[in-house]
């Protein structure tokens, strides 16, 4: 039986070029999203607002605000826990924003990424 004409791997002419262009476009979009994300700040509070943490999109702690009422020399552990909770929540927000931005780009790729 004669082998039918076609291209190796079943790719259409120009298919590889189109794929490369799409990959380059996606890489540019990912870089733009990363730069935009770096400029954002994420704020979270703990203890009813007694402690507030601000984290950048680069996951750097920018500031901590502690209410004077949260400072009890006899209960430093609670203040430490509130700081940890606020920072962790702000970091979680930054992670979720990053995941959402990447999901928009890779959503159509299925199992490729």
WOSULPE-V836095 format. One record per pair of residues at least 12 apart in sequence whose ideal C-beta (glycine too) atoms are under 10 Angstrom apart, sorted by the first residue. I is the first residue (numbers start at 0). J is the second residue. Records with the same first field share a line. If there is no record, write none. Layout:
# WOSULPE-V836095
I = J + J
This chain:
# WOSULPE-V836095
21 = 107 + 108
24 = 104
25 = 104 + 105 + 107 + 108 + 112
26 = 104
28 = 100 + 101 + 103 + 104
29 = 100 + 101 + 104 + 105
31 = 100 + 104
32 = 56 + 96 + 97 + 99 + 100 + 101 + 103 + 104
33 = 56 + 57 + 97 + 100 + 101
34 = 56
35 = 56 + 96 + 100
36 = 55 + 56 + 57 + 58 + 93 + 96 + 97 + 99 + 100 + 101
37 = 55 + 56 + 57 + 58 + 59
38 = 55 + 56 + 57
39 = 54 + 55 + 56 + 57 + 92 + 93 + 96 + 97
40 = 53 + 54 + 55 + 56 + 59 + 61 + 62 + 89 + 92 + 93
41 = 53 + 54 + 55 + 56 + 58 + 61 + 88 + 89 + 90 + 91 + 92 + 93 + 94 + 95 + 96
42 = 54 + 61 + 62 + 64 + 85 + 88 + 89 + 92
43 = 84 + 85 + 86 + 87 + 88 + 89 + 90 + 91 + 92 + 93
44 = 64 + 66 + 81 + 84 + 85 + 88 + 89
45 = 69 + 80 + 81 + 82 + 83 + 84 + 85 + 86 + 87 + 88 + 89
46 = 65 + 66 + 68 + 69 + 77 + 78 + 80 + 81 + 82 + 84 + 85
47 = 66 + 68 + 69 + 81
48 = 64 + 66 + 68 + 69 + 85
49 = 64 + 65 + 66 + 67 + 68 + 69 + 70 + 77 + 78 + 81 + 82 + 85
50 = 63 + 64 + 65 + 66 + 69 + 77 + 78 + 79 + 80 + 81 + 82 + 83 + 84 + 85 + 86
51 = 63 + 64 + 65 + 66 + 81 + 82 + 85 + 89
52 = 64 + 65 + 81 + 82 + 83 + 84 + 85 + 86 + 87 + 88 + 89 + 90
53 = 85 + 86 + 89
54 = 85 + 86 + 87 + 88 + 89 + 90 + 91 + 92 + 93 + 94
55 = 89 + 93
56 = 92 + 93 + 96 + 97 + 100
57 = 93
58 = 89 + 90 + 93 + 94 + 97
59 = 93
60 = 82 + 85 + 86 + 89 + 90
61 = 89
63 = 82 + 85 + 86 + 89
64 = 85
65 = 78 + 81 + 82 + 85
66 = 78 + 81
69 = 81 + 82
